[in-house]
Amino acid sequence: MNRPSRLLCIACLLLCCQSGWSQQRPPNVVLFLVDDMGWMDSTPYGSQYYETPSMERLAAQAMRFTNAYAVPLCSPTRATILTGQHSARHRVTSASGHQPAAAAGTSPYPDKAPANRRLLYANSQNYLDPELITLAEVLKSAGYRTGHFGKWHLGLSPEHWPNRQGFETTWHCAPDPGPPSYFSPYGVSKDGTPGGRHRVGNITDGPEGEYITDRLTDEAIKFIEQHRDEPFYLNLWQYGVHGPWGHKPSYTEQFAKREDPRGKQRNPIMASMLKSVDDSLGRVLDKLDELKLTENTLFIFFSDNGGNTHSNVPGEPKTERAAVARSVMMQDWRKWAGPEPPTNNAPLREGKGRIYEGGQRVPLMIRWPGRVKPASTSDAIVGAIDLFPTVLDALRLKPPEHQVVDGLSLVPVLTQSAPWTRNVYFTWFPHLVPAASVREGDWKLIRKFEPHASYPETRELYNLRTDIGETANLATKMPEKVAHLDGLLDEFIRETGALAPRPNPDYKPSANAADPLRSGADGLVPRFCQLDLTAGAMRVTGENGRQPFLGTARVKHNGQVVAKLRLRGGEGGAGKLLWKTAGQESFPDNGQSVDFRLPADGAWHDVTVNLPVSGRLGTVRIYLPAASKPVDIQSIRFEAADTGRLLQSWDFAKLAPSGPAQKK
């Protein structure tokens, strides 16, 4: 059945459903979506630094969910909200909606990959498939006026814009990971640097210096006023608090004088941007009250992924640094915030772009006067897949007949009319640190598709009731629980048709599965290099001109550590050891790296590096001067600085030579 025929069938079905409303006007729907807002980024969820009175006001009138999940990046969550499908099914799996769509018939898997890549990962689809019936299309067919205002990020070309996905009224720009500028004129970055992006879409400039968060609110309120006498569905999807870090200096100055009693959140620019988003929320709530629409409006407040903890920090990836540098706000960002990430999700681990709780657990509040008990909370395990069926159920509409909906209606939870029956939630995220996760009750399993230098374990098991920070991996202690949750993930992959990683046909592993290097280097994860055995040593050969490193999480110690390396290299040069502690989400350079030099004489040298670790050591990276010529390693030892106790060691002098081994 083609798309027009499907829509006609849906319209006929919905007209029948509408008769159940009798003379009562169907409820309006407002979906207020914040970009990059973490679980702890508001006072209702526990922040003592940010100022969010409008969110407090909404929480006092709504049900607040404590176990709500998004996908760790924005575009997958947005596609899931509009379709009710897991990202594994609709195949928008990464934040690539600002990139051109692949040609029709193109395989999602790359044709080739370097020989050091064990797996081929499918590319994300860069747009929301027009064949899928969106929430806006269902509601429009039921007689709703539909409007989308703000970030879209679900397709660069006009055929994939919101006006082609069921929204009658739109105000958006693209490419749109963030707006070209937070201040009018919005077309290009004000400094005219090559990073400036020309506007596409139908966004229009306002008065000089107008703030885009305020302008979006103006446009949304205009839409509400225009359709006050007919049912409407409003998407207000704010650009805040995403980069390029536009903020109102008057607000920022206030927060620069404030300290967080928890000692966790301290970025005044992020606080300023959140306050502006909170102002926007308050204005929309006020307008609904003024027009006497509040009592007949289902209001949903949500975030598209966890808070950003990786930008604006020493040692951040160059790609991220380049993206941030496009902004004319960069000087301001350094002035006001210093080397401080946008937010801190503690007690949750890590943030945006990671499959840990800090990356995917987000705020969700739903207000439905007369049906939802004010100031109530729910610990039901829910997520973005559930919003589509919830809205349809609340409006007494049926989902598209021929479209799979993975989510469940939250109406029984909202009305407290029936127990929540689903106890399992899946997240599919084959990017950055590729992984999938399943949560069943208090238990969460993370399955990484291959070891990573910062995350060497491929299975991580946590009890979130006792360890919400995901600090104690129980996988080796509870193999039966791991096997059970692994089985659930396998079934999820089969049922959704997830594009799982495939073996790289050009990969050249060791011919011998019992290769002595594999066992001898166990616990060392190589990056940007190839490892081989030579006479009495392990040879590290760099690839692509990048400085290689070995990562390990096997060194367990609380306090200072001494690293002893026996090395030789024809090129010589600078190396370093970099570390992070168990409570840190990323590798900072401010005092947590120690340099060393290797002479270029081809002789063996004993290198001793004292690591002044404060706290419990988490992960260590050993950077070697092997970008151009190999470095040989005879042994690696880590000892406790105070007692000399051996913590971990590798001795390659005892291994027999073999052929090429691990590559990463």
N, C-alpha and C positions, 0 to 999 in steps of 0.2 A: 504494500500500500504506500503510495507516494505521500509526501509531506502535506500538500493541500487537502488530500482526502482524509488524512489522519486528523488534521485540525478540524475539518468539518464534522467528523464523527465525534470528536471531543466536544465541540460546541453543542451538538444535539444532545449528548449525554448530560452535559452540564446544565442545559436548559431544563431538563427533567429534574435534576437535583435541586435547582433553584426554587422549585415549587414548594419545597419544604420550609422556606423562609416565610411563606404567606405574605403578609403585608409588611413584615419587619425588614428594614434595610440591612443587607449583609454587612458584616464588620469590615472596616478598613484594615489594611495591613501596612505597618511601617517596619522596615528592616534597616536598622542603624548599624552599619558595619565600620569598625575602626581598623586601621591598617597597622600591624606590628604592635598591638597593645597586649602586653603580657598579663598573665593571671594575677600578678601582684601589683598591677599598675593603677589601682584605684583604691579609695578608702573603703568601699564595701568589701573588698577582698583582702584588706589588711595593710595597705600602704600607709605609712605615717609621714611620707614626704610629699607625695603628689596631692593636689587640691582638686577634688572632684565632687562638689556639692550636688550637681545635677545627677550624677551617677548614684549618689547616696539617696537622693529623692526618688529616683526610679526604683532602687532596691527596696525602699520602704513601701512601694506600691506593687512589687512584682515578686516572682519566684526567682531566687538566685541559685544557679547550678554550680556545684563545687567540683564536678567531674565531667566537664564538657571539653570536647576535643575538636581541634581543627587539624588540617594537614600542616606540616612544618613550614610551608611556603604558601604565598597568597593565591596564585592562580588556581591550584588544585582545589583549595577550599571554596573559592568563588564558583567554580564549575560544579562542585558538589552541592552547594546551597541551591543552585538553580535547577538541578536535576534529581537530587536525592540519591545520587550514585557515588560509590567509592571512586577515588581517583584511578584505582586499578582497572575500573570498568570504563569510565569515560575517557581515560588515557591522557588527561591533562595532569601531568605528574610533577611539573616544575614551574617556576615563575618565568616562563618564556613567552608570555602572551604579547610582548612587545617586539618579537622577532617575526620575520616573514614566515608564512606557512610553507611547509614542504610541498613539492609538486605532487599532484595526484598520482597514486600508485607507488610512491616512494616507500621503501621499507623503513620502519622505525629504527631498525638496527643499522649501525654503520657497516659499510662494506668491508672495511679492513681496520685493523688496529695494530699498534706496535707489538712486536713479538714478546715484549715484557708484560703485556696485559693478559691476564688469565681469562677475563670475561669480557663479553660485549654487552653493554647496557643499552636498552632501547631509549631513543630520544623521546622527550615529552612531545605530545601534540601541542602546537602553539595557538590553538583556538578551540573554542567550544563548538563541537560538531553541530551544524545547523539541523541535522536530522533528529537531534534530541529535542523533545518537547520541554521547554523551560517552564518554571513556575509562572513567569510573566505571561507566557502564551496561554497557559491554562486559565489564569485569572482574567486575561483579556477576553478569552472566549466566553467567560461567564458574565461578562458585562462590566468588568472592572476597568477603570482608567489606570494606566500603568506609566510610571515614570522612573527613570534612572538618572541619578545625579552623582558625579564623582568618578572615582577610579573604576575601570572596567577590567583591563588587563586580560581579556579573553579573546584577543584577536586584533591584529594590526590593520587588516584590510577592511574596507567598508562592508563587505558581505558578512563580516563576523562581528560587527558593532552591535550595541544593544538595541538599536532600532530595528534590527533584523532578527532579534531574539525575543520579541513580544513587547518591547517598551515603546509606547507612543511618543512620550516626551523624554528627551535625553539632554544631558549637558555633561560632556566628558571630553577628555583629550587623550591622544596617543602619540608616540609610544609612552606608556604610563606605568612603569614601576613606581615612579613618583612623579609629581608634576614638574614640568620644566622649571617653574619658579613658583614659590608660594605667594609671590606678590605680583600684582598686575604691573606691566603687561606680561601675560602668561606665555607668550609665543616662544621666546628663546631666553636663555640665561642672560642676565643683564650685562655680564662682563664681556659677552661676545666671544668667549674662548671657544676652541674647537669642540668642547664638550657641550656647548649650547645646542638644544634640540628644537627643531621647528615643530610647531603645533599642527596636529591634524585632529580631526573630530569636529565637534561643533562648539567647543569652548570659545567664549568671547571675552575680550579684555574689559576691565572695569576702570574706574578712576585710578590714577597713578598711585601705587602703593596699596591698593585693595588686597586684603588677605584672602587666599582662596578658600580657607575653611569657612570664613564668614560668607563669602560669595555663594558657596555651595548651599549653605543654610538659607540664604535669601531665595535662591532658585527653588529649593525644596518647599519653603513656606509659600511661595507664589503658586506652586503646584497644588498644595493643600487648599489654599484659598479658592483657586479656580475650580476645584472639584469637591468642594465642601458639601454639595448636595447630591453626590453620587458616590458609590463605593470606589475606593482607589487603593492601589498598591504602590507604595513609595519605597524605592531603594535609595537611601542616603548613605553612600559608601565613601567615607571621608578619605582624603589622601593622608591626613595626619594619622599616626605619628611617624610616617615613613620619611626617608631622606627625600629631598636635599636639605632637610633640617631648617626650614624657614620658621621663624618664631617672632613673636612680638617682644621687642627689647624691654618694654615696660613690665611685662610679666616675668621675663627672664631675670631681670634685676631683683625682683622680689624673692625668687627662689634661690638666687645666688647667695642670699643671706641666711638661708634656712639649712638646718642639719636634720638628717634622718635619725630619730632615736634608735632605730634598728641598726644604723651604720651600714646600710646596704645601698640605698638609692640616693644619688647625689648629683645627677646631671640637670642643671637648671634649664637647659634648652629643651630637654624632653619634658620636664615639668611644665614649661611654658606652652609647648605644643599640646600637651594633654589638657591643660586648662582651657585652651581655645576650643578643643574638641568638646570638652565638658560644657562650655558656653553654648556651643551649637546644639548639643543635646537639650539643654535647658530651654533654648528658644523654641525648638520644635515641640517640646512638652507644653510650653506656655501657649503656643498657637493652638494646639489641640484643645487645651482647656478653654481658651478664649472663644473658639468656635463651637464649643460644647460637643466635641467629637471624641473626647477621651473615653467615655463610657462605651463607645462602640468601635474601639480601635484595638486590634491585637498588635502590641508593640514588642519588637525583638531587638535586643542589644547584643552584639557579638563581635569577636575579633577574628581576623583571618589567619593568624598564626601567633606563636609565642613572641615575647619581647625580644628585641634586637640586643644581643650582648656581644656582638663581634665587630661592629664598626667603631672607628675612632679609638682604637687601642694600638699600642706598640706591637709591631710584628703582625698586624692584620694582613691578609692575603693581598697581593698587589692588585688583583682584579677589583677587589672591594675598595682598596685605597684609590684606584683610578676612578671608580664610579663616584665615590664621595667627593673627589677633587673637582668634579664638574661643577659643583655648587658654588655660587657666589657667597654662600653662607659659611664657607669653610674657615675663613679667617675668624669669623664670629664664633664658630664652633670651638676652635682651639682657645680663643680668648675666654669664653664663658665656661667651657667644660673641661679644658685641658685634655689629657689622655684618659678620657672617661667614656666607657660605652654608653649608649643611650639609656639602658635600664639594667636592673638586676632582678632576676626572677626568683631569688632565694625565698623560700627553702627549696624550690624546684631546681633541677640540674640543667645547666646550659640554656639555650634559647633558640630563636629563629634559625631554621636550617638544620636542626638536629632533631632526632627522633626521641630524645629524652623528654621528660615531662615539661621542662621549660620551653621546649620548642613547639609542643602541640596542645598542652592544657591551657585553656583560655577562659576569659569571663563570658558568661551567658546569663542574661536576665530577660525574663518574659513577663510582660504585664498584660492582663486580660481582665478588666474590671467585671466583677460579678461572677467570674469563673475561677480566677486565681486568687488564693488567699494572700493579702498584702504581707510583705516582709517575711515570706516563707522561704525555705531553702530545700534543696533536694540534692542528695548524693548519688542519684542515679547516674550510671555511666552512659552518657549521651554524646552526640556530636553533630557535625555539619550535615551528615546524611539525613538527620532527623527533621530538619527544618522544613523541607519540601512537603513530606507527608503530614507534618503537624499543621501547617497552614491550610492544606486542603481539607484535613479532618475538621479543623476549627470552623471552616467555611462551609462544611457539609458538601464538599466537592470530591469527586473520585479522581484518582490519578489516571494518566494516559493508559489506555488498555494494553498497548503493545510495548510499553517501556518498563524495563525492570527498575524498581525502586528499592534500594538497599536499606533505607532508613525505616524507622517506625514512628508513628505519631506519638508525640509527647502529651497529647490531650489527657490521657488517664493520669499522668503524673501531675500535670498542671491543675487538674480539677480534683486530684486526690480521690478519684473514683475507682481506681483499680491499681494493683501493684505493678511495678515495672518488671517486665518479663525477660528482657534481654540483659545478659550479664557479661557479654563478650563484645569487645570493640577492636577493630583492626585499623592499622595505619600502614599505607604502602608508600614508601619514599625511596626510590632507587636512584638517588642523586646525592652529590656532595660526599657524605659518608653513607653509601647505599645500604639500605636496611628496610626491614619490615618489623612491625611489632603487633602483639596481641595482648590485650588486657582482659583477664577473666577474673572478676571479683577483685580481690586485693592483689592478685598476681599479674605481673607484666613480664613478658619475654620479648627481648630484642634479638632479632636474627640479622646479623651482618653477613653479606654475601661473600666477603673475603676479609682477611685481616687488614687493618689500617694502622699506620704508624702511631697514631694517637689512641687507637682503640683496637688493640690486638686480639681481644676475645671475640669470637664470632657468635657466641651465645651469652646473653646477659639476662639474668633472672633476678627480679626484685619483688619484694613484698611492700607495696606502696602504703599499706596501713602503718607499718612500723618503720618504713624507710622511704619517705616521700621524696627525699633527695637523691635516691638511686646511688647510694654510696657503697653498698655491700652486695656484690654479685654472688648469688647463691647457686649458680648454674652447676658447678662441679659438686656441690653438696646435695643437690636434689635432681639427679638425672631423670627420675621418673616424671617429675613435674615438667621438666624441659621437654621430654619426649611427648607428653600430652599436649602441651601448648604448641610444640612444633607441628604436631598433627593437625591442630586447628588451623595453623597458618597454611599448611599444605592444601587443606580443603578450601580455604579462602582463595588461594591462588588458582586452583582448578575452577572454582565456581564463578569467579569474576573474569577469568580469562586474562589475568595479569600478565604483562610482558616481562617474564622473569629473565634474568641475565642468562646469556648463552655462552658456551665455551668458545673461546677465540681459536679458530682453526690454525692461526699462525703462531699461537703461543708455543714456546719451546721450553718445556719443563725438563727437569732431569729425567733421563731415560730410566733411571733406577729409582723406584719408589722408596727404597731404603737408603737413598743417598746419604752418606755420612754428614755432608754439609747440612742437609735438612734437619737431621737430629742434633748436630753440633751447634747449629745457629738457632735452635728452637727458642722462641721468645724475642728474637730480634727481627723487626719488620723493616725491610729495606725500601727506600723510596728514591726514585730517579737514579737507579743503579742496578747493576748485575753483580751477583755474587758467584765466585768460583773458588775452588780449592787449588792452590799451587803447592809447592813443596813446603810443608810445614806452616802454612798460613792461609787465611781467607783473603782473596783479592776482591776489592771493591772497585768496580769500573763505572764511572759516571756516564749518564746518557743525556743527550740533548743539551749539553753544555751547562746543565744546572748543577748546583752543588748538592751532592747526595747526602743522605743521612740515614742512620739506623735508629729506629725507635723501639723502646721497650717499656713495658709496665711491670716488669718482673722484680724491680728493685723496691722492696718493701721496707721502709724505715721511717721513723719519726725523728727528724733532726738532720744535722749535717752529714754529708756523705763524701767519701774520697773515691774518685774514679782513677784507675790505673790502666793505661793503654800501652801496648807494645806495638809500634807502628814503623813502617818505612814507606817512602814514596819518592819517586824520581822527580816529581814536580815540586813537592813541598808546598808550604804556604800556610794560610790561616785556617784553623778549624775552631769549633766551639762546642760546648755542651749546654743545652737549653733544657729547662725543666718546668713542670707545673706541679703543684701540690694537689692532693685529692680533692680539695674544695674549690679549685680553680677551673674555669670553663675553657680557658684558652692559654696560650703560651705568651706571657708578657716578657718584654726585653728589659724592663726596668729592674735591674738587679738580679734577674733570674737566668743569666747566661754567663759563662766564663770562657774566655778565649784561650787558645793555645796555638803554638806554631810548630810545624814539622819541617826540619831542615831538608833541603833538596839535594841530599848527598847519597841517597839510595841505601844508607845504613839503617840498622835497627835503632830505634830510640824509645826509651821508656818515658812516657808522658804521664805526669800526675796532675790531676785537676781537682781542686777542692771546691765542692759545691756547698755554699752556705745556705742549705735548705732550712726554711722556717716552716714547720708543720710536717705533715705526713707526705712523703714523696709519692707522686702519682705516676707521671710519665717522664722519661728522659729521652732526648734526641741527641745523637752524636753526629755532628756535621763534620765531614772529612774533606780535605783539599784534593778531591779526586774528580773535579769537573773535566779536566783535560787528560790527565794521566792517572793510572790506577794507584791506589793505596793498599798495601798489604797489612793485615792485622794478624798478629800472632796470638794475642790474648786480650781479654777485657775483664777487669775485676772492679767490683764495687764493694767498698768496705765502710763500716760505720766509723765516722771521724773520731768519736770519743773512745771507742774500745778496740778498733781495728778488726772487729768481727766481720767475717766474710758474709756479704749479703747476696751476691749473685756473681757468677763468673762464666766465661766462655774461653776454652783453650783449644785453638785451632791447630796448634803444633802437633796435637795427638791424632789428628784426622788424616786419613790417606787421601791423596789427590783424587779428584773425579772430574767429570765433565761439567758443563754449564749447569747452574742450579737455579735458585730462586731469582725472579725478576719482579720488579714492581715499578 
